[in-house]
Structures are given as structure tokens and as C-alpha cells.
Amino acid sequence: MKQDCSVVRDLLPLYVEGMVREETGAFVKEHLAGCPGCQKEYEKLKEPAVLEMTTAEAYNDAPLRRMKRKLVAKRVQTALLAGVLMAVVLLSTFAICSTHQYIPYTQDLLEVTELDDGSISVIFDPRVPHIEVFATPGEQGEVVYRIQAWAYPWEGQEVQREAQFCVISDMDTSQLSIYYVQNNGQEDVLIYGEGTDGGTVTLPRLVLGYYLILAVGVFLVLLVVLLVVWKQPRARRWVVRGLLLPVCYVAGHLIVMGPATLSYTATRDFILIVAIGTLLYCGALLVEGVYRLWREWHTAT
């Protein structure tokens, strides 16, 4: 019996790995069924092997798990980058397609009529798609109304539409003046009332030009700072990220305004410039993140 136990225990490592012939395996199995000592040895031999394999696998899989996490992060950032680029394209398209193309004054552009109740009716040619009326105080306390008309780039003026009109009601029409604003550097056209001496010109706002100069100034300052901290990788990274801010603002300005800096719709244009610039900045940061993960992945593999 002891001789059988000795033989079986010598065969146990091969039996555990399944590396014995069928007849030998049957002999070992039959012996284990009737020998508690060898059965116990067999169980011990199995347990350390399983634990050792588990520990080794956990150790060997740690770098793989880290690389998988980086791969998932890269895919997420790539998807976000695609979304940001799509948003930039859509918002840029909206900015371009919603640009106001102001319509200059002509004799047949509008018709002014004084109604029975004293109010003033202004009816535009059906080719005019959009109008806006706003009131401003005059120099002598009178009320001055200004009307402007425009079309979007995708709207053709040859299309016949329902005529745009406005009705201006004022208690004292004797001190009422109505101007048509051309927004092209020419004088506003008096279409009702006595008006003021010398005429008036509605000027575009200059604020977007100041913001553009400020962005260029910030860029130059940060460029000098970058040269100072060039040998400090961490500081250099943050300065480069700061440099992207004015660059993205200028890019947003060029998308919305082109090289122009004068605007009759400065608030709208500024909001669109900031929105597009912000999206471009987020996209630039995502590009940096995707590139860094891609470089780490290829370095590791």
C-alpha cells in the first residue's frame, strides 16, 4: 500500500495537470478514492496552483487593465471631439446664415400712410423679409422712431412674401420723426416728420475691434511668458493652454465676422464669437488629450 501511495504521489503533479495517460489516470483516481492521505495531498497540490495562478494573473494583468482604461478614455475623448467639431460646424453655419444683410433705401421700398386715428402706418415691399422698429429720444425731447430692414443670406429678395408693416401710434404726431436706417454708412432717410437739421447717420459699433486687439495683446504677453518657462514642462503646458484662449477667440471672430471689426449687431456677434471660440478651445484640449493617450499607448505597446 505504501508503495502504491509513493507511486501515486509522484504522479499527482502530472495528474493535476492532466498530463498522464488514460490508464494511469484511472489508476490514480481509483487509488485516491480509497486513500484519504493521498486525497488530502491531491487537494493541497491543487489549491496552491490555483492561488499562484490567480496571483500571477492579477499581477500580469495590471498593466493591461491600465492600458484598457486609457483606450476607453481615448475613445470617449475622440467621441467628444467629434461632437465638439460637429457643434462648431453647426454654430458656424448658423452664424453665417443668420447674418443681417441690410437693405438700402429706394423709392419703392416702403409706403408711409397717416391713418384716421392719427397713427402712422409703414408698409414695406413684399420682397422685404424682416423689419425692426425702435424708438430713441431726440435732441429736443421729441420721439424719433427708426426702422431697419434686412434679409438673411439664404433669402432671395425676388421671392414674393406677405408684406411687412408696422403701425406707430403717438399722442403728438407733430413732434414725431420716423427714419429709415440703411446701416451702410449713408445717412438715415427721413420718411415722416420734420426731422433734425443736417440729418443723422447710424454708425456701427467698434467694440468687437477692441476685443480683437485685446485678444492679440493677451496672446503676445502669454507668448513671452512661454519663452520664460519653456524649460519647465508643467508650467509650459499650462501656458500653452492659456495661449489657446486668445487664438480660439480670434478664430471665432474670423468665422463670424471675417476680417471686419465693425458691426451693427455687436451683441449677437459677440455671443456667437464667444460660443464658437469656447467650442474650439474645448476641441483643442480634447485633441491634446487624445494625442497624449495615443502616444502613451504606442509607447507601452
C-alpha positions as CSV (number, residue, x, y, z in Angstrom):
1,M,0.0,0.0,0.0
2,K,2.8,2.4,0.9
3,Q,4.5,1.6,-2.4
4,D,1.2,2.5,-4.2
5,C,1.0,5.8,-2.3
6,S,4.6,6.6,-3.2
7,V,3.9,6.0,-6.9
8,V,0.6,7.9,-6.8
9,R,2.1,10.9,-5.1
10,D,4.9,11.0,-7.7
11,L,2.2,11.0,-10.4
12,L,-0.1,13.6,-8.7
13,P,1.5,16.7,-10.2
14,L,1.1,15.2,-13.7
15,Y,-2.4,14.0,-12.8
16,V,-3.4,17.5,-11.7
17,E,-2.2,19.0,-14.9
18,G,-3.9,16.2,-16.9
19,M,-0.7,15.0,-18.4
20,V,-1.0,11.3,-17.7
21,R,-2.3,8.5,-19.9
22,E,-5.9,7.3,-19.5
23,E,-4.9,4.0,-17.8
24,T,-2.6,5.8,-15.4
25,G,-5.3,8.4,-14.7
26,A,-7.8,5.7,-13.9
27,F,-5.3,4.0,-11.6
28,V,-4.6,7.3,-9.7
29,K,-8.3,8.1,-9.5
30,E,-9.1,4.7,-8.1
31,H,-6.3,5.0,-5.5
32,L,-7.4,8.4,-4.4
33,A,-10.9,7.1,-3.8
34,G,-9.6,4.7,-1.3
35,C,-6.7,6.6,0.3
36,P,-7.6,9.6,2.4
37,G,-3.9,10.6,2.8
38,C,-3.3,10.8,-0.9
39,Q,-6.6,12.5,-1.4
40,K,-5.5,15.2,1.1
41,E,-2.2,15.5,-0.7
42,Y,-4.1,15.9,-4.0
43,E,-6.3,18.7,-2.6
44,K,-3.2,20.5,-1.3
45,L,-1.5,20.2,-4.6
46,K,-4.5,21.7,-6.4
47,E,-5.0,24.7,-4.1
48,P,-1.5,26.3,-4.2
49,A,-1.5,26.0,-8.0
50,V,-4.8,27.8,-8.3
51,L,-3.8,30.6,-5.9
52,E,-0.5,31.0,-7.5
53,M,-2.1,31.3,-10.9
54,T,-4.6,33.8,-9.7
55,T,-1.9,36.0,-8.1
56,A,0.3,35.8,-11.1
57,E,-2.5,36.7,-13.5
58,A,-3.6,39.6,-11.3
59,Y,0.0,40.9,-11.3
60,N,0.4,40.4,-15.0
61,D,-3.0,41.9,-15.9
62,A,-2.4,45.2,-14.0
63,P,-0.6,47.0,-17.0
64,L,-3.2,45.5,-19.4
65,R,-6.0,46.9,-17.3
66,R,-4.3,50.3,-17.2
67,M,-3.9,50.3,-21.0
68,K,-7.6,49.3,-21.4
69,R,-8.7,52.2,-19.2
70,K,-6.5,54.5,-21.4
71,L,-8.0,53.0,-24.5
72,V,-11.6,53.6,-23.2
73,A,-10.6,57.2,-22.2
74,K,-9.2,57.8,-25.7
75,R,-12.4,56.5,-27.3
76,V,-14.5,58.7,-25.1
77,Q,-12.4,61.8,-25.8
78,T,-12.4,61.0,-29.5
79,A,-16.2,60.8,-29.4
80,L,-16.4,64.1,-27.5
81,L,-14.1,65.7,-30.0
82,A,-16.3,64.6,-32.9
83,G,-19.3,66.1,-31.1
84,V,-17.5,69.4,-30.5
85,L,-16.4,69.7,-34.1
86,M,-20.0,69.0,-35.2
87,A,-21.2,71.7,-32.8
88,V,-18.6,74.1,-34.2
89,V,-19.7,73.4,-37.8
90,L,-23.4,73.8,-36.9
91,L,-22.9,77.0,-34.9
92,S,-20.6,78.5,-37.6
93,T,-23.2,77.7,-40.2
94,F,-25.9,79.4,-38.1
95,A,-23.7,82.4,-37.6
96,I,-23.1,82.8,-41.3
97,C,-26.6,82.1,-42.4
98,S,-28.2,84.5,-39.8
99,T,-26.0,87.4,-40.8
100,H,-28.1,90.6,-41.4
101,Q,-27.8,91.9,-44.9
102,Y,-29.4,95.3,-44.6
103,I,-31.5,96.6,-47.5
104,P,-30.7,100.1,-48.7
105,Y,-33.4,102.7,-49.2
106,T,-35.2,103.1,-52.5
107,Q,-38.3,105.0,-53.5
108,D,-40.4,101.8,-53.9
109,L,-39.1,100.2,-50.7
110,L,-41.9,101.4,-48.4
111,E,-45.1,103.4,-48.2
112,V,-46.0,105.7,-45.3
113,T,-49.7,106.4,-44.6
114,E,-51.3,108.5,-41.9
115,L,-54.4,106.7,-40.6
116,D,-57.6,108.3,-39.3
117,D,-56.8,107.7,-35.7
118,G,-53.5,109.7,-36.1
119,S,-51.2,106.7,-36.1
120,I,-48.6,106.1,-38.8
121,S,-48.6,103.0,-41.0
122,V,-45.4,101.9,-42.8
123,I,-45.9,99.1,-45.3
124,F,-42.9,97.5,-47.0
125,D,-42.4,96.0,-50.4
126,P,-43.3,92.2,-50.3
127,R,-39.7,91.4,-51.1
128,V,-38.5,92.6,-47.7
129,P,-38.4,89.7,-45.3
130,H,-37.6,91.3,-41.9
131,I,-38.0,94.7,-40.3
132,E,-37.3,96.1,-36.8
133,V,-38.7,99.3,-35.2
134,F,-37.1,101.0,-32.2
135,A,-37.6,104.4,-30.6
136,T,-34.9,106.8,-29.4
137,P,-35.2,110.3,-27.8
138,G,-34.5,113.3,-30.0
139,E,-32.3,116.2,-29.1
140,Q,-35.3,118.5,-28.2
141,G,-37.3,115.9,-26.4
142,E,-39.2,114.6,-29.4
143,V,-39.7,110.9,-30.1
144,V,-37.7,109.5,-33.0
145,Y,-38.5,106.1,-34.5
146,R,-36.0,104.3,-36.6
147,I,-36.9,101.4,-38.9
148,Q,-34.4,99.0,-40.5
149,A,-35.0,96.1,-42.9
150,W,-32.8,93.1,-43.7
151,A,-32.6,89.7,-45.3
152,Y,-30.6,86.6,-44.4
153,P,-28.0,85.4,-47.0
154,W,-30.2,82.4,-48.0
155,E,-33.3,84.6,-48.5
156,G,-33.8,85.8,-52.1
157,Q,-35.5,89.2,-52.4
158,E,-37.1,88.1,-55.6
159,V,-39.5,85.9,-53.7
160,Q,-42.9,87.5,-53.1
161,R,-44.0,87.3,-49.4
162,E,-46.6,88.8,-47.2
163,A,-45.9,92.5,-46.9
164,Q,-44.2,93.5,-43.7
165,F,-45.7,96.5,-42.0
166,C,-45.7,98.4,-38.7
167,V,-48.1,100.9,-37.1
168,I,-46.6,103.7,-35.0
169,S,-49.0,105.3,-32.5
170,D,-48.0,108.5,-30.8
171,M,-50.1,111.1,-28.9
172,D,-48.4,114.1,-30.6
173,T,-47.5,113.4,-34.2
174,S,-46.3,117.0,-34.6
175,Q,-43.1,116.1,-32.8
176,L,-42.8,112.7,-34.3
177,S,-40.0,111.7,-36.7
178,I,-39.5,108.4,-38.5
179,Y,-36.2,107.5,-40.1
180,Y,-35.3,104.5,-42.3
181,V,-31.9,103.2,-41.2
182,Q,-29.7,101.9,-44.0
183,N,-26.8,100.6,-41.9
184,N,-24.3,101.1,-44.7
185,G,-22.5,104.3,-43.7
186,Q,-25.0,106.6,-45.5
187,E,-27.4,109.0,-43.9
188,D,-30.7,107.7,-42.3
189,V,-33.6,108.6,-44.6
190,L,-36.4,110.7,-43.1
191,I,-39.7,109.1,-44.1
192,Y,-42.1,111.0,-41.9
193,G,-41.9,114.2,-39.8
194,E,-39.7,117.2,-39.9
195,G,-36.5,115.6,-38.6
196,T,-33.4,117.3,-37.4
197,D,-31.1,119.7,-39.2
198,G,-28.2,118.1,-41.0
199,G,-29.5,114.6,-40.9
200,T,-28.3,111.6,-38.9
201,V,-26.1,108.6,-39.6
202,T,-26.4,105.3,-37.7
203,L,-22.8,104.1,-37.0
204,P,-21.7,100.6,-36.4
205,R,-20.2,99.6,-33.0
206,L,-16.4,99.4,-32.6
207,V,-16.3,97.1,-29.5
208,L,-15.5,93.9,-31.4
209,G,-12.4,95.5,-32.8
210,Y,-11.3,96.4,-29.2
211,Y,-11.9,92.8,-28.1
212,L,-9.8,91.6,-31.0
213,I,-6.9,93.9,-30.1
214,L,-7.2,92.7,-26.5
215,A,-7.0,89.1,-27.6
216,V,-3.9,89.7,-29.7
217,G,-2.3,91.6,-26.8
218,V,-3.0,88.7,-24.4
219,F,-1.6,86.3,-26.9
220,L,1.7,88.3,-27.2
221,V,2.0,88.5,-23.4
222,L,1.5,84.8,-23.0
223,L,4.0,84.1,-25.8
224,V,6.6,86.0,-23.8
225,V,5.7,84.0,-20.7
226,L,6.0,80.8,-22.7
227,L,9.6,81.7,-23.7
228,V,10.4,82.3,-20.0
229,V,9.0,79.0,-18.7
230,W,10.0,76.9,-21.7
231,K,12.3,74.6,-19.7
232,Q,9.6,73.9,-17.1
233,P,7.3,71.2,-18.6
234,R,4.4,71.6,-16.2
235,A,4.3,75.5,-16.4
236,R,4.9,75.3,-20.1
237,R,1.8,73.0,-20.6
238,W,-0.4,75.5,-18.7
239,V,0.9,78.5,-20.6
240,V,0.2,76.7,-23.9
241,R,-3.3,76.0,-22.8
242,G,-3.7,79.7,-21.9
243,L,-2.3,80.7,-25.3
244,L,-5.1,78.7,-26.9
245,L,-7.7,81.0,-25.4
246,P,-7.0,84.2,-27.5
247,V,-6.2,82.0,-30.5
248,C,-9.6,80.4,-30.3
249,Y,-11.3,83.8,-29.8
250,V,-9.6,85.2,-32.9
251,A,-10.7,82.1,-34.8
252,G,-14.3,82.6,-33.6
253,H,-14.1,86.2,-34.7
254,L,-12.9,85.3,-38.2
255,I,-15.7,82.7,-38.5
256,V,-18.4,85.1,-37.5
257,M,-17.1,88.4,-38.8
258,G,-14.3,87.6,-41.2
259,P,-11.6,90.4,-41.1
260,A,-14.3,93.0,-40.4
261,T,-14.4,94.6,-36.9
262,L,-17.4,97.0,-37.3
263,S,-20.8,95.6,-36.5
264,Y,-24.4,96.8,-36.4
265,T,-25.3,93.7,-34.4
266,A,-22.4,93.7,-31.9
267,T,-24.2,91.8,-29.1
268,R,-25.3,88.9,-31.3
269,D,-21.9,88.7,-33.0
270,F,-20.0,88.8,-29.7
271,I,-22.2,86.0,-28.2
272,L,-21.6,83.8,-31.3
273,I,-17.8,84.6,-31.3
274,V,-17.5,83.6,-27.6
275,A,-19.6,80.4,-28.2
276,I,-17.6,79.3,-31.2
277,G,-14.3,80.2,-29.5
278,T,-15.3,78.2,-26.4
279,L,-16.1,75.2,-28.5
280,L,-12.8,75.5,-30.4
281,Y,-10.9,75.7,-27.1
282,C,-12.6,72.6,-25.8
283,G,-11.8,70.9,-29.0
284,A,-8.2,71.9,-28.8
285,L,-7.9,70.5,-25.2
286,L,-9.5,67.2,-26.4
287,V,-7.0,67.0,-29.3
288,E,-4.2,67.4,-26.7
289,G,-5.7,64.7,-24.5
290,V,-6.3,62.2,-27.4
291,Y,-2.7,62.8,-28.7
292,R,-1.3,62.2,-25.2
293,L,-3.2,59.0,-24.7
294,W,-2.3,57.8,-28.2
295,R,1.4,58.5,-27.5
296,E,1.3,56.6,-24.2
297,W,-0.5,53.7,-25.8
298,H,2.1,53.3,-28.6
299,T,5.0,53.8,-26.2
300,A,3.6,51.0,-24.0
301,T,3.0,48.6,-26.9
